[in-house]
Amino acid sequence: MMHLKQKIYYISIGVILLAVFQVGIQLIPQLAFADSHGVHEAEGTITETVLKAYELFEQQNMKELEKLFSSDIVFVVNGNMSWSGTFNGFDDMLENCFSKLGTSIPDFKNNILQTWEIENTVFLRIDQTSKKFDKTLPALHMMEINSDGKITFFQAFDDTHGLGVADASKPKTTKTSYLVRFTPKEGMLKEQITQFATVDMEAQDQWAESVGVTSTSYHASDMSGVVIVEADSLDLVTLFTLPWRATYDMDIDPTMSREEMQETCKKVSTMMQQN
């Protein structure tokens, strides 16, 4: 009779073979679809054209690169970078996309990992690198080729967050610091305590973060205090403090550093002496 260990061994082998067989059966329709629709990982004529385009872009050979594109090329770069947008024609691409990308990230590089052809379309899996990136950024690019062998459409599916962070050309918003002094309104101690006890601080912080407002508050035992708020505008500070205005009196003023205050006082002092 077969020993128990042998039985377990043969049963295990059978389970593994069954799993492999089932996976193979599932893959057959997918492989058949890929074969019948011309999907393959290869470097055919149109793939060679696309790879040549990346090579010329890397070499900054725009004169030769232009020859690979149709006159009505549509070039789409998603995201909110300074070089994002939909560009029509090579000149538009060169002036409003390529040049801005080069200015923002001079050492930008596309490293092609894999290509696929589907009829007249080539897909590329890419790693994008630069010293300005914290890590390698993954991307997927797509190009369509017309019957004349020219690239007629391009779309980039890049890591727009990573590129946006590295975009030196993107205008930076300068925030202003505001000093908010708050004092409790008379006769409303119960309401003030209840509001502090029940307010959803997490929801308030999430709203502030969504509009780019940061704050640090300091409270005294008599329920008064100050808040240092950084925001793009006074309107956002007003919205930030609005839920508390029913129970508190507030004054809002832009802040100055110690050095700025001293410089201002020097100017005022000089004016006073002249008068």
Secondary structure, DSSP 8 states (H G I E B T S, - for coil): ---HHHHHHHHHHHHHHHHHHHHHHHHHHHHHHHHHTTEESS--HHHHHHHHHHHHHHHT-HHHHHTTEEEEEEEEE-SSSTT-EEEESHHHHIIIIIHHHHHH-TT-EEEEEEEEEETTEEEEEEEEE-TT-SS-EEEEEEEEE-TTS-EEEEEEE--HHHHHHH-TTS-----EEEEEEEEE-TT-HHHHHHHHHH--HHHHHHHHHHTT-EEEEEE-TTS-EEEEEEES-HHHHHHHHGGGTTTEEEEEEE---HHHHHHHHHHHHHHHHH-
